[in-house]
Amino acid sequence: MINLNERYLVDAQGNRLGVFLDFAEYQKILKLLETLPDETIKEKQINVSPSLEELLDRAAVEKQRLIGENYD
C-alpha cells in the first residue's frame, strides 16, 4: 500500500473537485498500475484519466469562476 499525501482542490462549498499528488507519488501509482495484469485493470475499470492537461484546464476554469465571484 502506498501512503499518499494528497491535497484536494475544492470549490467554494468545500466539495472535492480534484486531488493534488506529489509527482513522485504519482509515478509510484503509475508504476504499480503497470505491474497489474491487463485483465485486472479491465475488471476493475481503473482509469488514470483525466490527463494533467484536463485537470489544469478545470483548475483554470474554477479559478476564473472564483475570481468572478469576488468581483460581484
FENMOJO-V63270 format. One record per residue. N is the residue number from 0. RES is the residue in one small letter. PSI is psi in radians with two decimals (none if undefined). D_LAST is the distance of its C-alpha to the last C-alpha in Angstrom with 2 decimals. Layout:
n,res,psi,d_last
N,RES,PSI,D_LAST
N,RES,PSI,D_LAST
This chain:
n,res,psi,d_last
0,m,2.45,45.83
1,i,2.29,43.20
2,n,2.04,41.26
3,l,2.55,37.70
4,n,1.11,35.15
5,e,2.60,32.13
6,r,2.56,28.54
7,y,2.50,25.81
8,l,2.12,22.51
9,v,2.71,20.37
10,d,-3.08,17.10
11,a,-0.45,14.68
12,q,-0.01,17.33
13,g,0.11,20.13
14,n,2.34,21.70
15,r,2.19,23.84
16,l,-0.46,23.07
17,g,3.05,25.60
18,v,2.37,28.20
19,f,2.28,28.92
20,l,2.60,32.63
21,d,2.59,34.64
22,f,-0.65,36.35
23,a,-0.70,39.73
24,e,-0.73,38.82
25,y,-0.78,37.60
26,q,-0.66,40.92
27,k,-0.74,42.87
28,i,-0.81,41.28
29,l,-0.71,42.10
30,k,-0.74,45.61
31,l,-0.70,46.15
32,l,-0.63,45.00
33,e,-0.46,47.46
34,t,-0.26,50.27
35,l,2.47,49.73
36,p,2.60,51.94
37,d,-0.64,50.26
38,e,-0.67,51.28
39,t,-0.76,49.40
40,i,-0.75,46.18
41,k,-0.72,46.63
42,e,-0.74,47.61
43,k,-0.13,44.62
44,q,0.84,42.32
45,i,2.27,40.89
46,n,2.10,38.12
47,v,0.24,36.82
48,s,2.82,34.05
49,p,2.87,31.31
50,s,2.91,32.09
51,l,-0.69,30.50
52,e,-0.74,28.98
53,e,-0.72,27.37
54,l,-0.72,26.00
55,l,-0.68,24.58
56,d,-0.77,22.96
57,r,-0.75,21.40
58,a,-0.69,20.19
59,a,-0.73,18.67
60,v,-0.80,16.83
61,e,-0.69,15.55
62,k,-0.80,14.59
63,q,-0.67,12.58
64,r,-0.77,10.86
65,l,-0.66,10.18
66,i,-0.74,9.08
67,g,-0.68,6.53
68,e,-0.59,5.35
69,n,-0.35,5.66
70,y,-0.10,3.81
71,d,none,0.00
